[in-house]
Amino acid sequence: MATLNISLPDQLRDWISTQITSGRYSSASDYLRDLIRNDQRVLMQDSQWLANHLQARMATPDEAFVASSSADVKARVR
C-alpha cells in the first residue's frame, strides 16, 4: 500500500479527529479511504446516469423534435 502525505487546515484535521473519536473510523487513513471510495462511487453513478439519459435522448426519433428559431424559444420563455 502506498503512503500519501497531505496538509490540511486545522478545521479539517479537527473534523477527522472527531470522526475517529466517534468510533466511526479507526484512523485518518480509514476516513480518507472511505471518502475516496464514496467519491468514486458517486462519480461512477453520475456518469452512468448521464450515459443512460443521453442514450435515451439519442434514441428519440427526429420527429419528436420541433424546429424553432431563437425568437420562437425566447417568445415561449417569456
Secondary structure, 3 states (H helix, E strand, C coil): CCCCCCCCCHHHHHHHHHHHHCCCCCCHHHHHHHHHHHHHHHHHHHHHHHHHHHHHHHCCCHHHCCCCCHHHHHHHHC
